[in-house]
Amino acid sequence: MILTVAQAREHVTTALSDDAVLSMLTAAEADITAAAGVMGAQTEYVRGGFESLVLDHLMGTATSVTELSDTDSALVLATDDYRIDGYILHRLTTGTNPRAYWLGLVKVIHTPPEAEAERVRAQVALLRLELAIASGVSSESIGDYAVSYASGASLAKQYADQRAAILEPLKPAMVR
């Protein structure tokens, strides 16, 4: 769980029950996981044949990088056989197993940099959006108080656009 009900209540004020807030938090977390993927280790398979590979997820630390070939046995590479550059994995001509290009299918197990703060921000934003949409509020000001209400197709489009804007930054850059 990204946020507990008590933590969420530190960010939003609502008269909804804890069960209702928990339901909204659970739905928001599912949306965040669908957009960003699961936290922790990722396994990606990328076709070789090139000097560099482009991964779907930002690489923090590599657990293992293995070249899977139809003709050779699987080769687990040493850390001096490749260089990590964000989303790009470069094959090195130096190192324990030097090669100018990646061979066969490459299995990369890695842990992306932690993005918990972004997930918290997104979950709070999605919760606020749900609460605003439930009341029909499309905009609100505090100084000289003003409020606008939307309904029907206008409200549905506004909701979809705002929801997409909240989730977009969480998607891996190579998927956007």
Backbone as numpy.savetxt, mean C-alpha at the origin, in Angstrom:
# Nx Ny Nz CAx CAy CAz Cx Cy Cz
-5.00 -5.06 13.17 -5.85 -3.88 13.17 -4.95 -2.65 13.17
-5.23 -1.72 12.26 -4.43 -0.50 12.19 -4.73 0.38 13.40
-6.01 0.72 13.60 -6.43 1.53 14.74 -7.49 0.79 15.54
-7.46 0.95 16.84 -8.54 0.45 17.68 -9.65 1.49 17.69
-10.79 1.13 18.21 -11.91 2.08 18.31 -11.49 3.26 19.18
-10.82 2.98 20.30 -10.37 4.07 21.19 -9.41 5.02 20.48
-8.48 4.47 19.70 -7.55 5.32 18.95 -8.29 6.13 17.89
-9.25 5.53 17.24 -10.03 6.24 16.21 -10.80 7.40 16.84
-11.32 7.19 18.03 -12.09 8.24 18.70 -11.21 9.43 19.09
-9.89 9.26 19.11 -8.98 10.38 19.34 -8.94 11.31 18.12
-9.34 10.78 16.96 -9.27 11.54 15.72 -10.63 12.04 15.24
-11.70 11.35 15.61 -13.04 11.73 15.17 -14.01 11.72 16.34
-15.02 12.55 16.24 -16.09 12.58 17.23 -17.35 12.08 16.57
-17.96 11.09 17.18 -19.19 10.53 16.64 -20.01 9.93 17.77
-21.30 9.95 17.60 -22.20 9.35 18.57 -22.43 7.87 18.27
-21.84 7.37 17.21 -22.01 5.97 16.85 -21.45 5.06 17.93
-22.00 3.88 18.05 -21.53 2.90 19.03 -20.14 2.39 18.65
-19.48 1.79 19.62 -18.17 1.20 19.35 -18.24 0.14 18.26
-19.32 -0.65 18.27 -19.48 -1.70 17.25 -19.59 -1.09 15.85
-20.32 0.02 15.73 -20.47 0.68 14.43 -19.14 1.26 13.97
-18.40 1.87 14.88 -17.08 2.43 14.53 -16.14 1.30 14.15
-16.17 0.21 14.90 -15.32 -0.94 14.58 -15.63 -1.49 13.19
-16.90 -1.55 12.85 -17.30 -2.01 11.52 -16.72 -1.11 10.44
-16.77 0.21 10.65 -16.20 1.15 9.68 -14.68 1.01 9.60
-14.03 0.82 10.75 -12.58 0.66 10.77 -12.17 -0.62 10.04
-12.93 -1.69 10.23 -12.63 -2.96 9.57 -12.77 -2.83 8.05
-13.82 -2.15 7.60 -14.02 -1.94 6.16 -12.90 -1.06 5.60
-12.51 -0.02 6.33 -11.43 0.86 5.87 -10.12 0.10 5.78
-9.85 -0.75 6.77 -8.62 -1.53 6.74 -8.59 -2.49 5.55
-9.72 -3.08 5.24 -9.79 -3.97 4.07 -9.50 -3.19 2.79
-10.04 -1.97 2.68 -9.77 -1.13 1.51 -8.29 -0.76 1.43
-7.70 -0.46 2.57 -6.28 -0.08 2.61 -5.41 -1.27 2.21
-5.72 -2.45 2.72 -4.96 -3.65 2.36 -5.10 -3.96 0.88
-6.30 -3.78 0.34 -6.51 -4.01 -1.10 -5.68 -3.04 -1.93
-5.54 -1.81 -1.47 -4.77 -0.81 -2.22 -3.27 -0.97 -2.02
-2.84 -1.20 -0.79 -1.41 -1.17 -0.47 -0.77 -2.53 -0.34
-1.58 -3.57 -0.19 -1.02 -4.89 0.07 -0.89 -5.11 1.56
-0.48 -6.29 1.92 -0.35 -6.63 3.33 0.95 -6.07 3.87
0.97 -5.80 5.16 2.21 -5.35 5.80 3.12 -6.56 5.94
4.40 -6.34 5.92 5.35 -7.43 6.11 5.93 -7.92 4.80
6.44 -9.12 4.84 7.17 -9.68 3.70 6.29 -9.83 2.46
6.86 -9.51 1.32 6.21 -9.65 0.01 7.03 -10.65 -0.81
6.35 -11.46 -1.59 7.03 -12.35 -2.54 6.62 -11.93 -3.94
7.60 -11.61 -4.75 7.33 -11.20 -6.13 8.13 -12.09 -7.07
7.51 -12.41 -8.21 8.17 -13.16 -9.27 8.28 -12.24 -10.46
9.50 -12.10 -10.99 9.75 -11.21 -12.12 10.55 -11.97 -13.17
10.16 -11.82 -14.43 10.85 -12.48 -15.54 12.22 -11.84 -15.73
13.26 -12.65 -15.82 14.63 -12.17 -16.00 14.92 -11.84 -17.46
16.21 -11.86 -17.80 16.65 -11.56 -19.15 17.14 -10.13 -19.29
17.11 -9.37 -18.22 17.52 -7.97 -18.25 18.55 -7.71 -17.16
19.23 -6.57 -17.27 20.21 -6.18 -16.26 19.51 -5.75 -14.97
18.32 -5.17 -15.11 17.58 -4.67 -13.95 16.15 -5.20 -13.97
15.59 -5.38 -12.79 14.20 -5.81 -12.63 13.43 -4.70 -11.94
12.17 -4.53 -12.32 11.30 -3.55 -11.68 10.27 -4.31 -10.86
10.24 -4.03 -9.57 9.32 -4.71 -8.65 8.05 -3.89 -8.49
7.00 -4.56 -8.05 5.73 -3.87 -7.80 5.76 -3.06 -6.51
6.51 -3.52 -5.53 6.56 -2.87 -4.22 7.95 -2.33 -3.95
8.01 -1.20 -3.28 9.27 -0.60 -2.86 10.02 -1.59 -1.99
11.31 -1.75 -2.26 12.11 -2.71 -1.50 12.77 -2.03 -0.34
12.57 -2.57 0.84 13.29 -2.10 2.02 14.49 -3.01 2.24
14.22 -4.22 2.70 15.28 -5.21 2.90 14.91 -6.50 2.16
15.91 -7.11 1.59 15.70 -8.37 0.87 15.91 -9.53 1.81
14.96 -10.47 1.82 15.11 -11.70 2.59 15.87 -12.71 1.73
15.45 -12.85 0.48 16.17 -13.71 -0.46 15.83 -13.33 -1.89
16.81 -13.54 -2.75 16.64 -13.33 -4.19 17.14 -14.61 -4.85
16.25 -15.26 -5.61 16.58 -16.55 -6.20 16.29 -16.54 -7.69
17.26 -16.95 -8.49 17.05 -17.11 -9.92 16.57 -18.55 -10.15
15.39 -18.66 -10.77 14.81 -19.97 -11.07 14.92 -20.19 -12.57
15.69 -21.16 -12.97 15.94 -21.40 -14.38 15.38 -22.76 -14.79
14.97 -22.87 -16.06 14.49 -24.15 -16.58 15.62 -25.17 -16.72
16.83 -24.68 -16.96 17.94 -25.58 -17.24 18.89 -25.74 -16.05
19.03 -24.70 -15.24 19.92 -24.76 -14.08 19.09 -24.96 -12.82
19.74 -25.39 -11.76 19.02 -25.48 -10.48 18.85 -24.06 -9.93
17.92 -23.90 -9.02 17.67 -22.59 -8.43 18.95 -22.07 -7.78
19.20 -20.78 -7.99 20.40 -20.17 -7.43 19.99 -19.05 -6.48
20.23 -19.29 -5.19 19.98 -18.25 -4.19 21.18 -17.32 -4.22
20.93 -16.06 -4.52 22.01 -15.11 -4.69 22.52 -14.58 -3.36
23.79 -14.24 -3.36 24.40 -13.57 -2.21 24.06 -12.08 -2.31
24.12 -11.39 -1.21 23.76 -9.97 -1.21 24.72 -9.13 -2.06
25.89 -9.64 -2.38 26.81 -8.88 -3.23 26.58 -9.15 -4.72
25.52 -9.92 -5.07 25.18 -10.22 -6.46 24.20 -9.23 -7.06
23.60 -8.38 -6.22 22.59 -7.44 -6.70 22.64 -6.17 -5.86
22.02 -5.13 -6.41 21.93 -3.84 -5.71 20.47 -3.40 -5.73
19.99 -2.98 -4.57 18.62 -2.51 -4.42 18.59 -1.00 -4.64
17.66 -0.56 -5.49 17.50 0.87 -5.77 16.01 1.18 -5.81
15.38 1.24 -4.64 13.94 1.52 -4.58 13.12 0.36 -5.11
12.50 0.57 -6.26 11.69 -0.46 -6.92 12.52 -1.30 -7.87
13.78 -0.93 -8.05 14.63 -1.57 -9.07 15.70 -2.42 -8.40
15.87 -3.62 -8.96 16.89 -4.55 -8.48 17.88 -4.75 -9.63
19.13 -4.34 -9.41 20.17 -4.42 -10.44 21.01 -5.68 -10.22
21.26 -6.41 -11.30 22.14 -7.59 -11.26 23.56 -7.08 -11.45
24.48 -7.56 -10.64 25.86 -7.07 -10.69 26.79 -8.09 -11.35
27.77 -7.55 -12.08 28.77 -8.40 -12.74 29.92 -8.73 -11.80
29.81 -8.26 -10.58 30.78 -8.60 -9.54 30.03 -9.39 -8.47
30.69 -9.88 -7.50 30.02 -10.58 -6.42 30.27 -12.08 -6.46
29.58 -12.78 -5.61 29.76 -14.23 -5.47 29.31 -14.98 -6.72
28.20 -14.55 -7.33 27.65 -15.18 -8.54 27.46 -14.11 -9.62
28.54 -13.64 -10.22 28.43 -12.51 -11.16 27.68 -12.89 -12.44
26.88 -11.94 -12.94 26.18 -12.13 -14.20 25.73 -10.76 -14.69
25.71 -10.56 -15.99 25.33 -9.27 -16.57 23.82 -9.08 -16.63
23.06 -10.16 -16.50 21.59 -10.07 -16.59 20.96 -11.12 -15.66
19.70 -10.92 -15.36 18.96 -11.86 -14.51 18.61 -13.09 -15.33
18.73 -14.26 -14.74 18.48 -15.51 -15.45 17.13 -16.10 -15.05
16.32 -16.46 -16.04 15.05 -17.14 -15.80 14.05 -16.29 -15.03
13.24 -16.96 -14.25 12.27 -16.29 -13.40 12.97 -15.98 -12.08
12.79 -14.78 -11.57 13.47 -14.37 -10.35 12.43 -14.24 -9.23
12.68 -14.94 -8.15 11.81 -14.89 -6.97 12.48 -13.96 -5.96
11.74 -12.89 -5.61 12.28 -11.90 -4.67 11.37 -11.87 -3.45
11.93 -12.18 -2.30 11.20 -12.07 -1.04 11.82 -10.89 -0.30
10.98 -9.90 -0.03 11.50 -8.68 0.60 10.45 -8.05 1.50
10.91 -7.17 2.34 10.03 -6.43 3.22 10.10 -4.96 2.83
8.97 -4.41 2.37 8.96 -2.98 2.03 9.15 -2.14 3.29
9.59 -0.90 3.12 9.70 -0.03 4.29 8.34 0.09 4.96
8.33 0.17 6.27 7.07 0.27 7.00 6.33 1.53 6.60
5.05 1.40 6.41 4.22 2.53 6.00 3.01 2.66 6.93
3.23 2.35 8.22 2.11 2.36 9.15 1.51 3.75 9.31
2.34 4.79 9.31 1.82 6.15 9.47 0.87 6.49 8.32
1.21 6.08 7.09 0.34 6.35 5.95 -0.96 5.57 6.07
-0.89 4.36 6.60 -2.09 3.55 6.77 -3.01 4.15 7.85
-2.42 4.67 8.91 -3.21 5.32 9.96 -3.91 6.55 9.38
-3.14 7.36 8.65 -3.71 8.56 8.04 -4.87 8.20 7.12
-4.68 7.18 6.31 -5.73 6.77 5.38 -6.95 6.23 6.11
-6.74 5.46 7.17 -7.88 4.91 7.89 -8.69 6.02 8.57
-8.02 7.00 9.14 -8.72 8.14 9.75 -9.48 8.91 8.67
-8.84 9.15 7.54 -9.50 9.89 6.45 -10.71 9.14 5.93
-10.59 7.82 5.77 -11.74 7.03 5.31 -12.87 7.04 6.33
-12.53 6.98 7.60 -13.55 7.04 8.65 -14.25 8.39 8.63
-13.49 9.46 8.52 -14.08 10.80 8.44 -14.98 10.94 7.21
-14.53 10.38 6.10 -15.33 10.43 4.88 -16.65 9.68 5.08
-16.60 8.50 5.66 -17.82 7.72 5.90 -18.79 8.49 6.79
-18.27 9.11 7.83 -19.13 9.87 8.74 -19.74 11.09 8.05
-18.96 11.75 7.20 -19.47 12.92 6.48 -20.52 12.51 5.45
-20.26 11.44 4.73 -21.19 10.99 3.70 -22.50 10.54 4.34
-22.41 9.87 5.49 -23.62 9.41 6.18 -24.54 10.57 6.54
-23.94 11.74 6.82 -24.75 12.91 7.17 -25.15 13.71 5.93
-24.55 13.38 4.78 -24.86 14.10 3.54 -24.06 15.37 3.38
-23.13 15.65 4.28 -22.34 16.87 4.21 -21.32 16.73 3.08
-21.33 17.72 2.17 -20.36 17.68 1.08 -19.22 18.65 1.32
-19.43 19.68 2.12 -18.35 20.58 2.52 -18.74 21.27 3.81
-17.73 21.72 4.54 -17.98 22.34 5.83 -16.89 23.35 6.08
-17.21 24.48 6.68 -16.24 25.50 7.08 -16.45 25.75 8.56
-15.44 26.24 9.23 -15.58 26.51 10.66 -15.73 28.01 10.92
-14.85 28.84 10.38 -14.98 30.29 10.55 -16.25 30.79 9.88
-17.10 31.51 10.61 -18.42 31.94 10.11 -19.18 30.74 9.57
-19.23 29.70 10.31 -19.79 28.39 9.99 -20.61 28.34 8.71
-20.28 27.42 7.83 -21.03 27.17 6.60 -21.02 25.66 6.36
-22.09 25.13 5.84 -22.17 23.71 5.54 -22.93 23.54 4.23
-22.52 22.56 3.43 -23.20 22.26 2.17 -23.60 20.80 2.19
-24.76 20.51 1.64 -25.25 19.13 1.57 -25.37 18.73 0.11
-25.09 17.48 -0.14 -25.23 16.93 -1.49 -26.13 15.70 -1.39
-26.65 15.28 -2.51 -27.49 14.08 -2.50 -27.39 13.36 -3.84
-27.88 12.13 -3.85 -27.97 11.34 -5.08 -26.65 11.11 -5.77
-26.66 11.27 -7.10 -25.49 11.00 -7.94 -24.33 11.91 -7.58
-24.62 13.16 -7.25 -23.57 14.11 -6.88 -22.82 13.62 -5.65
-23.54 13.15 -4.65 -22.93 12.66 -3.43 -22.14 11.37 -3.70
-22.68 10.49 -4.50 -22.01 9.23 -4.81 -20.70 9.47 -5.56
-20.72 10.40 -6.51 -19.49 10.70 -7.27 -18.46 11.35 -6.36
-18.91 12.29 -5.54 -18.01 12.96 -4.63 -17.36 11.95 -3.67
-18.17 11.02 -3.17 -17.67 9.99 -2.27 -16.61 9.13 -2.97
-16.93 8.67 -4.17 -16.00 7.81 -4.92 -14.70 8.54 -5.22
-14.79 9.80 -5.61 -13.59 10.59 -5.92 -12.72 10.78 -4.67
-13.34 11.13 -3.56 -12.58 11.36 -2.32 -11.96 10.07 -1.81
-12.70 8.99 -1.89 -12.19 7.69 -1.45 -10.98 7.29 -2.29
-11.08 7.46 -3.60 -9.96 7.12 -4.49 -8.74 7.99 -4.18
-8.96 9.27 -3.89 -7.86 10.17 -3.57 -7.16 9.78 -2.27
-7.90 9.25 -1.31 -7.32 8.80 -0.05 -6.46 7.55 -0.27
-6.95 6.62 -1.08 -6.27 5.33 -1.27 -5.14 5.37 -2.29
-5.18 6.29 -3.22 -4.19 6.34 -4.31 -2.74 6.38 -3.82
-2.40 7.23 -2.84 -0.99 7.27 -2.40 -0.49 5.97 -1.77
-1.39 5.10 -1.37 -0.98 3.84 -0.74 -0.61 2.78 -1.77
-1.07 2.93 -2.99 -0.81 1.92 -4.01 0.68 1.93 -4.36
1.23 0.75 -4.62 2.62 0.71 -5.07 2.79 1.56 -6.31
3.89 2.30 -6.39 4.10 3.23 -7.50 4.03 2.56 -8.86
4.46 1.31 -8.94 4.47 0.63 -10.23 3.07 0.18 -10.64
2.10 0.27 -9.74 0.74 -0.16 -10.04 -0.14 1.05 -10.41
0.24 2.23 -9.95 -0.56 3.43 -10.16 -0.76 3.77 -11.60
